Amino acid sequence: MNIEIHPKQPIRIELPSRVEFLNLVQGIAEEIAQVCGMPEDERLDFGLAVREGAINAMKHAHGFNPGLPVALEFALDQNRTTLSVSILDQGNGFDPATVSDPTAPENLLKSSGRGLLLIRSLVDEFDVLNHEGGTELVLVKKIGALRDDESAHGGDDV
Amino acid sequence: MRCRVEQHGGVTVVHLAGRVTIGQDLDQFREAFEESLDDGHHRFVVDLDEVSYVDSATLGEIIACRRRARAVGGALVLTRARGKVRDLLELTRIGELVEIHATIDGAVASLSS
């Protein structure tokens, strides 16, 4: 059975804040990226970035409280050139500008605080949106060489 | 994730393989490290040759284990980091803090001298 992702039909999932679900989150992200035509190396980067976003929500926002679910929404843009995911938690929010730089000499010895750095390095766009009642991380990744190549040959008929 | 521990002349070599991430994988690595530390071993080599990738929690655990080893007069170094794992160690500048050796023998020798 072939699966297609349509730009007007985002995929939404909601999971309890449990560490056991992080592999599932990453697997879903990589599977959706594959269906969208993202090359393998970039799929791995996307999956790892989504995993780090989910860790941020489940661990830092929810303290791994399984009663507080994390919502993820994957969406393909109209031109099918980027895949985005929004990760919504119910935490108190944070200002990314105030998060310590983990690569600063005084922070290198800390055993946490590297998740946002990894996300930024693994996707093309990253935003933190603080809403009433929760925080939304928005990650956007270009689908990459395979999709560009297909577009160049007019092969985008999905 | 797979985790195997060997002794090389007083140096503990922890071989990791697969995806090493927060949860059971990281718990297994931490338990192997703590068990060796409790047995009186203070010098560690973490072999990353077969690790496909790590997450931020694993990077933090490497720092934490290094700190614990140094607290008892020991040390922790890495070896055979490559690909995505090497990229992440460089991105986070952990590679500037923790020695990364090209070979297991080189890593063991650095702790034996």
Interface residues (C-beta under 8 A of the other chain):
Chain A: V19 E20 L22 N23 L44 L48 R51 E52 I55 K59 P102 T103 L108 L109 K110 S111 S112 G113 R114 G115 L117 L118 S121
Chain B: T21 I22 G23 Y53 D55 S56 A57 L59 G60 E61 I63 A64 R67 K84 L88 L91 T92 R93 I94 E96 L97
